[in-house]
């Protein structure tokens, strides 16, 4: 089974691109969705213990948690130590399930793929990218986003230029949906020639 990593910095259009892979019939594991589920379930008690008051009703309040860890590297590392092993377990279960189902190609949608060393666990990497001006314009439209908050987020992410150098495929999301969809199909066509990667 061929494991394709999908990544991209904030505002680059990664989630939209993941949906395009799904539309092509590819199973996609969404790490962000896994975190959301964990915040509503098994991770909540540990997070509340580490950051009291962030899960007042047994569900992590992302706003409260963000206020506690944004700008505090030590607190952020403490949060990662709680969440990352749980997300890894969810990912491993997804991969095992896909292999058992006979899938030939799957996508792991991981925002911090390079930053966490996840690129070493996949067979190839697709980067979703866009010019910086487009990225910042998109992010500015997000509720609660400020230049300061964006700077902190980008500070935790590998520069897009470096990600480009380390990726096998690059999808430019700035040219509109039809162009991005064509690029997704081009990636799948390219991978169809890989051994054991005839997903159709």
C-alpha positions in Angstrom: 0.0 0.0 0.0 1.3 3.4 -1.0 1.1 6.0 1.8 1.0 9.6 0.5 1.6 12.5 3.0 -0.4 15.7 2.4 0.8 18.8 4.1 0.8 22.6 3.8 1.1 25.6 6.1 -1.9 27.6 7.5 -4.0 29.2 4.8 -2.5 27.2 1.9 -5.7 25.2 1.1 -4.6 21.8 2.4 -8.1 20.8 3.7 -9.7 21.7 0.4 -7.1 19.7 -1.4 -7.7 16.7 0.9 -11.4 16.8 -0.1 -10.3 16.6 -3.7 -8.4 13.4 -3.0 -11.5 12.0 -1.3 -13.6 12.9 -4.3 -11.3 10.8 -6.4 -12.1 7.8 -4.1 -8.9 7.9 -2.0 -9.2 7.3 1.7 -7.8 10.3 3.7 -6.9 10.4 7.4 -7.4 13.9 8.7 -5.0 14.6 11.7 -6.8 17.8 12.6 -10.1 16.0 12.8 -8.5 13.3 15.0 -7.3 16.1 17.3 -10.8 17.6 17.5 -12.2 14.1 18.3 -9.6 13.6 21.0 -10.4 17.0 22.6 -14.0 15.8 22.9 -12.9 12.4 24.3 -9.9 10.6 25.6 -7.5 13.5 25.6 -9.7 15.9 27.6 -9.0 14.6 31.1 -5.2 14.8 30.6 -5.4 18.2 29.1 -7.6 19.5 31.9 -5.1 18.1 34.4 -2.2 19.8 32.7 -4.1 23.0 32.0 -6.8 23.4 34.6 -9.9 25.2 33.4 -9.5 24.4 29.7 -12.0 21.5 29.6 -14.7 22.7 32.1 -17.4 20.3 30.9 -15.2 17.4 29.9 -14.6 18.8 26.4 -11.6 20.9 25.6 -12.4 24.5 24.9 -9.9 25.3 22.0 -10.1 29.0 22.6 -9.2 28.7 26.3 -6.5 26.1 25.5 -5.0 28.3 22.8 -4.8 31.2 25.1 -2.8 29.1 27.5 -0.3 27.7 25.1 0.1 30.3 22.3 3.4 32.1 22.9 4.5 29.6 25.6 6.9 27.1 24.0 7.1 25.0 27.2 3.3 24.7 27.5 3.0 23.9 23.8 5.5 21.1 24.1 3.6 19.8 27.2 0.4 19.8 25.1 2.1 18.0 22.2 3.4 15.3 24.6 -0.2 14.6 25.5 -1.8 14.8 22.0 0.8 13.5 19.6 1.0 9.9 20.9 -2.8 9.7 20.7 -2.9 11.0 17.2 -0.2 8.6 16.2 -2.2 5.7 17.5 -5.3 6.9 15.5 -3.2 7.2 12.4 -1.7 3.7 12.8 -5.2 2.3 13.3 -6.3 4.0 10.1 -3.4 2.7 8.1 -4.0 -0.9 9.4 -7.7 -0.6 8.6 -6.9 0.6 5.0 -4.4 -2.2 4.5 -6.9 -4.8 5.7 -9.5 -3.4 3.3 -7.1 -3.8 0.4 -6.5 -0.1 -0.4 -3.7 0.5 -2.8 -3.2 4.2 -1.9 -4.1 6.3 1.0 -3.5 9.9 2.1 -2.4 11.1 5.5 -3.4 14.7 5.9 -0.9 16.1 8.5 -0.4 19.9 8.9 3.0 19.5 10.6 4.2 16.5 8.6 7.8 17.8 8.2 8.0 19.4 11.6 7.1 16.2 13.4 9.2 13.9 11.2 6.1 12.3 9.6 7.6 12.6 6.2 9.9 9.7 7.1 6.8 7.5 7.6 5.2 8.1 4.1 6.2 7.0 0.6 5.9 10.5 -0.9 4.8 14.0 0.1 2.3 16.4 -1.6 2.7 20.0 -0.5 -0.2 22.4 -1.0 1.2 25.9 -1.5 0.3 29.4 -2.6 2.0 32.8 -2.7 2.5 34.5 0.6 0.1 37.3 -0.3 -2.6 34.8 -1.0 -1.9 32.9 2.2 -2.0 36.0 4.4 -5.2 37.2 2.8 -6.9 33.9 3.4 -5.8 33.7 7.0 -6.8 37.3 7.7 -10.4 36.2 7.1 -10.4 33.7 9.9 -12.3 34.6 13.0 -10.1 35.6 15.9 -6.9 35.7 13.8 -4.5 38.5 14.4 -1.1 39.3 12.9 0.5 38.4 16.3 -1.3 35.0 16.4 -0.3 34.2 12.8 3.3 35.1 13.5 3.3 32.5 16.4 1.7 29.9 14.2 4.1 30.4 11.4 7.0 30.3 13.8 6.1 26.7 14.6 5.9 25.8 10.9 8.8 25.1 8.5 9.1 27.8 5.9 7.1 27.0 2.7 10.2 27.4 0.6 11.9 24.6 2.5 8.8 22.4 2.3 8.9 22.9 -1.5 12.4 21.6 -1.6 11.5 18.5 0.4 8.3 17.6 -1.3 7.7 15.2 -4.2 4.6 17.0 -5.6 3.4 20.6 -5.2 -0.2 21.7 -5.7 -0.6 25.4 -6.2 -4.0 26.3 -4.7 -3.9 29.9 -5.8 -5.1 29.2 -9.4 -8.6 28.1 -8.4 -10.5 24.9 -7.8 -10.4 23.5 -11.3 -6.7 23.9 -11.6 -6.1 22.3 -8.2 -8.3 19.4 -9.1 -6.3 18.8 -12.3 -3.1 18.8 -10.3 -4.6 16.3 -7.8 -5.5 14.0 -10.7 -2.0 14.5 -12.2 -0.5 13.3 -8.9 -2.7 10.2 -8.9 -1.8 9.5 -12.5 1.9 9.8 -11.6 1.5 7.4 -8.7 -0.5 4.9 -10.7 2.8 4.0 -12.3 4.4 3.1 -8.9 4.6 -0.6 -8.0 1.4 -1.7 -6.4 -0.2 1.7 -6.7 -3.1 1.0 -9.1 -5.8 2.4 -6.9 -8.5 2.2 -9.5 
